[in-house]
C-alpha cells in the first residue's frame, strides 16, 4: 500500500534547473549548466558538483535569487498531482539537492509540508560561495530512510520520482521507482518510465498502483474470511446433523484447517478459546446445544445479510466509479474541444486585426490622409463664417480660402488599385470577424458542456464515496458477526465433546435400510476410498464422515 510519494525538485516539481537559472544572475550559467549535466549523467559525484557550482555564485544577491525562485515555472500537472495525492491520504515529500530559497516558494504554492534541501551560506545579503545541508555529502536514500523511520512506514510503501543520477539510490530502494523525463542511467533501474513533461502521467501510474493495492487487499481479505467461514460452517453443519464423538470433529477441523492454510497468511483464523459453562445434566447440555445451534444459525444469517449488503454496495460503488471515469473523460474531451476552438478564435482575431491594420496603411498611403485633412480645414472655416461676426474683408478672405481648399480636394484622386486592395482587405476582415463570433459561440457551448460533466462527476463522486462508506460499514459488521459466529462455534465444540464422551463408542444405525451383505461390502469399499481421498487432502462431506464412522475407518 502506497503511503508516501517523494519527488525530486528540479526538472520534476519545477520545469527547469534552479541553479542554472540562478547562474544567469552571475553570468556563469554556461559553466554551471556544464557541471549540472555531468552530475545528472553521473560523471562526477553530487557533492563535488554542488560545491563547484555554488562557488561560482559567490557575491550574488540573495534578494535577486529570491526573485528568480518566485518566477520559476511549476511542471505541468504539479498542482493537480500533489492535491490529488493529499486528497487520497498519501503523504508527499520533496528530497532535493537544490536550495531552500527555491523550495520555500514552490512548497507554498503546492502545500507540501515535508521538504529536504540544501542552503546557501549568506553574509550581508550576498552568497559566500559555500553550501550546507543534508544533501551535500549525504545521499537521498539516507534522508529518505530517516524520514520513513520517523513516519513509521517502510520503503516498500514509498514511491520515488526523479530524473538524475543522484535520484538513483532512492528510486532503486523504494517500493516503486519512477523515472520522469530522466537520464538513461535512471530509466534502467526504474520500475516505471514517464517520458512526457506532465506530472499527471506520474499521477495516473500512482493511482493505478493504489487501485491495484486496494483491490488485491480487499480480495485477499474477503477470500480469507469467506474461506474460513465456509470451513467453519461445514463444521457446524456436521455438528448439527450428528452429535458426533470427538474423533469425528477432529477430522472435520483438520480438513477445514488444510483448506484455509494457503490463504490465511496474515492472521490466525482458528476458533477462540471457549469459557462456556456446561449444564449439570445431560438433558441440560442437550438443551444448551439446541439453544446454541439456534443462536449460531441466527448469527450466520445476520452475517450473510451484512455480506450481501457489502457486495451490493461494492457493486454500486464500482459502477459509480466507472461512470465517474466516463463523465470525467467526457468533461476532458469538451475541455480540449473548447481549447482547440479558442485557438482558432485567436487565429481569426489575428487575421482580422492584420487586415484592418493593412487597410489603415493603404488608406493613408493612397492620399486619403490629405483628403481628410483638407475636409477638416474646410469644416473649420465654414464654422467660423457661420458662428462669428466678421467684417466683410475678413469674411471674403475666409470664403476664398475655403474655395481654394475645395479645388485642392477635387484634384486629389485615390489610387484605384489601392482602393480595390483595401476593399478586398475589408471583406477579409469582415469574414474573419464572423469567424470570431461563430467560433466564440462554439467555444462557449463546449465550455458549458464541460462544466455540466464536471458537475456530474462531483455528484457521482459523492454517491460513490457514500456507497464505499456503506460497503466498509457492512464489511465491518460482517466481520464482527463472524467473530461472534466463531465464539458460538467454540461453545458448540465444548458441548459436542461432552455429549460425545457419554455415548457408546459403537453407534447403531437403525434408521438405515438393510441392503444385505453385498451392500455392506460396497459401502465399506466406498468408505475406504473416501479415507484415501481424505488422506490425500480431499474435502470430506458430512455424509462421507458418517460412512467412515459407520465402518470405524480412520
N, C-alpha and C positions, 0 to 999 in steps of 0.2 A: 504494500500500500504506500503510495507517494505521500509524504508528509512535508517535504521541503524541496523547493526548487531554487538552486543557486545560479546566478548569472555572472558572467564577466561584464565589465562596464564598456570599455572602448570597443567599437565596432559590433557590439551586441545590444546593449541598452541604448547607447548613443550611436548615431550614424557618423562615425569618424574616430580618429585617434586624437585624444585631447592634447597630448604633449606635442604632437605635430602642429596643431593649431596654435598652441601657446608659443611654439618656436618661432612663429611668424612675427611675434612682438619683438623678438631679439634678432630677427633676420638670420636665424640659424635653422630654418625649417628643413632645408635640404639635408643638412648634416644630421639632424635629429631623425628625419624620416629614414635615412640610410641605416642608422643604428636600430631603429624600431623594426625595420624589415628583417635585419639579421636576427634579432631576438625572436620575432614571430616565427621565423623559419627554424629556430633552434640552433643557429650557427654560433651564437655567443650566449653565455648564461645571463639570466634576467638581472641578477644583482649588478653585474658589470654594466649592462646596457642602461639600467635606470640611473645609476650613478653618473655615467658618462653623459647622458642626455641632460640631467638636471644641472650638471656642472656648466653646460653650455648656456644655461638660462640665468647665470649669476648676474645680479643687478636689475633683473626685470621687476617691474612694479606689480605687487600682489593685487592692487586695485584694478590694474589693466587685465590681469589674469581672471579676476572675478567677472569682469565684463565679457570676456571671451567664453567663460564657462556658462554664463547665462544664455548666450546665443547658440550654444552647441545644440544641434537638432537631435531629437529623440529618434530612435529607429522606428520605422513604420510598424504599427501594431503594438508598440511597447505599453501604452496606457491600457489598452483593452486586455492585453495578456496578463499584466500584473493585477488588474482589477478582477478579472475572471478567476484567477488562481486564488486570490484572497477571499472572494465570494464562496469558493468551494472549500474553504477551510485549510488551504495549503499555505504553509509559511513561505515567504520569499526573502532571499538574502542576496547581497551583491558582494563578491570577493574579487577585488581588482588591484593590480599593481599601479593603477592610476592614483589620483590625488583627491584628498577630502574636499578641497575647494571646488572641484568639479562634481564629485559625488553628492555633496550637500545640495547643490542646485537641482540635480536630477531627482534625488530622492524626495525632495519637497514636492516636486511635480507629480511623482508616481505614488507617494505614500509608502515607500519601502522603509521599514523600521531598522533592519539589521544590515549594516554596511561595514566592510573591512577594506581599508585603503591605506596608502602611504600619505605623508605630509611633507610639504616644503618647509625648510627652515627659513624664517623671515627675520630680518633686522631692519628697523627704521623703514618699514614698508617695502623693502627690497629683498629679493631672493639671495641667499648666501651661496647658492650652488650646492648645498647639501640636502639630503633627503633622509627621513626617518620613517619607521613604520614596520608592521609585522610582515610585510611582503617585500622588504628589501633583501634580506638574507634568507628569510623563511619562504616556504613554498605554499601554494594554495591548498594542497591537501592537508598540511599541518593545521592551517587555520580552520579548514572545514571539519577536521576531526575534533578539534576543541569545541567548535560550535555544536556539532552533533552530540558530543558527550554531555554538554551543558543542557541541551534540549531534551535529552533522554530518549533519543531515537538512534537508528543505525544507518550506516552508509547505504544499505540496501533500500532504504526508504527515501533516498535522495535522487533528484535529477539534477545533473550539472550541465550547464550550457556555456560553451566558449568557442574561441576561434583560433587561438595561438598556442605556441609551444608551452608557455607557462600554464596553460589550462589542462594539459595532458594528464597531470597527476590526479586531479580531481575528477576529470571525465572518465578516466580509466577505473577509478575506485568506486564511483557512485553506482547505485543500482541501475541507473540509466544515464548514459552519457550522450549528449547531443552536440554535434559539430555544426556550428552556424556560420555559413559562408567562410569556412575555415581553410587553413593550410592543409596540404596533403598529409602531413605527419599527424594531424589531429583527426582527419577523416578515417585514417587507417585503424585507429583504436576506438572510435566512437561506435555506439550502438545504432544511432540514427544520424543521418546526414541531411541537413536542410540547406539548399543552395540559394533560395530566394531571400532577398533582404526584406523580410516581413516576419516579425515575431509571432504573428497569428499562425504561421505554419508550424512554429515550435509549439504553440498552444494546442493546436489540433493533435499533435503527436502526444502531448502530455495528457490531454483529455481522453484520447484512445487508451492510454495506459491506465488512467483512473477508472474508465468504464470497464476495461478488461479485469482489473483487480477486483472491482466491486462485484462483477458478475461471477468471477471464479470463487470469491469468498462466499457469496450468497449461495452458489450452487453446492459447494463443499459442505457448508453448514447445514443446508437443507437435506442433502444426501445422508449426512451422518445422523441427523435427528430422525429422518424418515426410516433409515435402515435400522437404527436402534429401536424405534417404535415398532416396526414390523416384527423384529425378532422377539421383542418382549410381549407383543400381542399374541404371537404364536404360543409363548409360554402360558399366558393367561387362558387362551382357548383350551390348551391341553389340560390345565389345572381345573378349569370349569367342567370340562367333559368327563374328567376322571379324577377321583380322589386318590391319585396315584401315590405309590410309595416314593421315597426319597430318590431311589435309583432312577426312576423314570424322569423326575425333574432334572436330575443332573445331566441326563442325556440331552434333554431339550436345551438346557442352559449352555452346554458345551457347543451344540450346533449353532445357537444364536451368537455366541462369542466368536466362533470361527467366521461367521458371516460378517460380523461387524468389524473385525480386525483390520481389513485393508483400508477402511475409510477413517476409522476412529484414531487418528494420529494426534490430534490436538488436545483431546480431553478423554478422561476415563468415563465411558458411558455405562459402567456397571451399575447395579442396583445399590441404593443406600442401605446402611445398616438399619435394621428394624428394632424398635424398642416395644413392640406390640406385646400386650399382656394377655395371655390366653385365659379363657374361662376355666372354672374349676372342673366342669363336667364335659364329657364328650358331646353331649347334646348341646351344651352351651357353645362349644367350639364350632360345631356344625352351623349353629345359628350365626356365629361370628363370620363364618365362611360365606354364608348366604348374603349377609349384610355387606361384606367387603366386595363380593362379586357384583352386587347391585351398584355399589359405590364406584367401582372401577369402570363399570360399563357406562355410568353417567359421565365420569371424568373423560373417558375415551371419546364419548360423543361430543362433549364440550370442546375437547382439544381438536377434534376433527372439524368442528364448526369454525374455530379460530383459524385453522389451516386453510379451510375453504375461503374464508374472508381474505386471508393473506394472499392467496392465489388470485382471487378476483381483483383485489386492489393492485397487485403487481401487474396483472394484465392491463388494467385501466391505466396505470402509470406508464407502462411501456408503450401502449397505444398513443397516449398523450405526448410522450416524448418523441415518438415517430412523427406525429402530427406537428409537433413543435419544430422539428427539423425541416419538415416540408414548408411550413409557413415562413421560417427564417430564410430558407433558400429563395422563396418567392420574394420576400422583402429585399433580399440582396440583389435579386435579378432586376427588380424595379429601380433599386438604387443605382445599379450600374447603367440601366437604360437611361435614367434621369441624367446621370453624369455625362453619358455619351451625347445626349441631346443638348445639354448645356455647352459642351464643346462646340457643337455645330452652331449654337446660338452665338457664341463668341466669334466664330469664324465669319458668320453672316454680318455681325455688327462691324467687324473689322473691314469687310469688303464694302459695306455701306459707307462707313466713315472715310475710307480711302477714296471712294467715288466722289463723295461730297467735297473732300479737300482738293481733288483734281478739278472739279467744276469751278470752285472758287479761283483756283490758279489760272484756269483758262479764261474766266470772265475778266480778270484783271489784265491779263496779257493781251486780250482782244480789243482793248480800247474802252471797255465798259467802265473802267475806273474813271477815265477822263470825262466820259459822258455823264456819270453820276455827279462828278464834281461840278460840272457846268450847270447841270439841272439844279443843284443845291444853291449855286450862286444866283441863278435866275429867281428862284423862290425867295431868296433873301431880299433881292432888290424889289420884287413885287410887294413883299410885305411892308417894306419901308415906305413905298409910294402910297400904299393903302392906309397905313396907320399913322403917318406923320404929316404935320402941316409944313410944307416946303415952299420956298419961293420958286417962281416959275423957272428961273435959270437952273437951279439945282435939280428940280424935278425933271426938266428936259434932259439934263445930263444923265440922270439915272435911267430914264427911258431909253436913251441912246445906248447906254452900256448893256442893258438887258437885250436890246435888239441885236447888238454885236455878238453877244453870247449865244443868242438863238441861231445866228448864222453859223457860228462855230459848231454848234450842236448838229446842225443839218449836214455839215461837211464830214462829220465822224461816221464812218461805216464799219460795222463789225465784220471781222473775217468770217466768211460763210463756212469755211471748213472747220474753223474753231467752234463756231456756233453749232454745227452739226455734231461734232465730237462731244460738246457739252450736253446736247440733248440725249445722246446715247448714254452718257455717264449718268444723267439724271434718271433715265429709265432703269439703268442698272441699280442705282441707289434705291429706287422705289421697290424693285424686285427683292433686293436683299433685305429691305425693311419689312416687307411682307413675310419673308422667311423668318426674320427675328420674331415677329408676332406669332406666327403659326407654331414655330418650334418652342417658344416660351410656353405656349398653352400646353403643348405635348409634355414638356418637362414638368410643368405643374401637375398635370394629370398623373404622370409616373410617380411624382413625389407624394401625391395623395394616396396612391395605391401602396406605395412603400410604407407610409405611416399606418395605413389600415392593417397591413400584415404584421407590422411591428407591434401594434396594439393587440392583435390576435395572439402573437407569441407571448406577450405578457400575461394574458388571460389563461392561455394553455399552460404556461409555466406555473402559475398559481395553482391551477387544478392538479397538475402533475405532482407538485410539492405536497398538496393535501392528500392525494392518493398514496404517495410514498410514506407520509406520516401514519396513515391508517394501516398501511402494509407493515410498517415497523411495529406499530402497537399490537396488531393482530399476531405477528410472529412472536413478540414478547409474551403475549398472553398464552399462545400455544405452547411455548417453551415452559412457562410456569405450570400449565396443566400437565405437561409431560413429566415434570418433576413430581407433581402430585400423583400422577399415574404410577411412576416408579416406586414412590413411597408406599402406595397401597399394594402394589405388586409384591414388595418385600414382606408386607404383613401377610399376604396370602401364602407366600412361601413358608412362613413360620407356621401358619395354620395347617397347610398341607403336610408338613413334616410331622406335626402332632397327630394328624389323622392317619398318616401312613404308618406310623410306629405302632398303632393299635390295631392294624389289620393283619390278617394271616398273610404269610409270605406268598402262598399259592392262591391265586384268585380263581373263582369259579366264573364260568361264562354261560350261565343257564339260559340267558336270553339268545344265545347263538343257536341257529338251527343245526341239527346233526346231519352232516352230509356224508358220513361213513369214513372209513379209514383212508380211502383214496383222497378225499377232500382234505383230511388232516395232513397227509403227506405233502400235498400240493401247497397247503398253507405254510407248513414248516419249511419247505424248499424256498417259497417266496420270502419268508421271514429271514432265512439265511442270506438270500440275495440282498434284502434290504439292509442287513447288518454290514455286508460287504460294501454296499454303496455308502453307508454312513461312515465306515472307517476311512473311505477314500475322500471324505469331505463333502458328500452329497447331503442335500437337505432331507430331513425326515419328517413326514406329516404325522398328525395325531393318530390317524388310523394305522399307520405303519408302526408307530411306537406301541400301540395296543397289541399289534400282532407279535412284535418282538417280546412283549411281556407275556403274552399267552403261552409262548413256547420257551420262555425263560432263556432267551438268547441275548447275550451281551451283558 
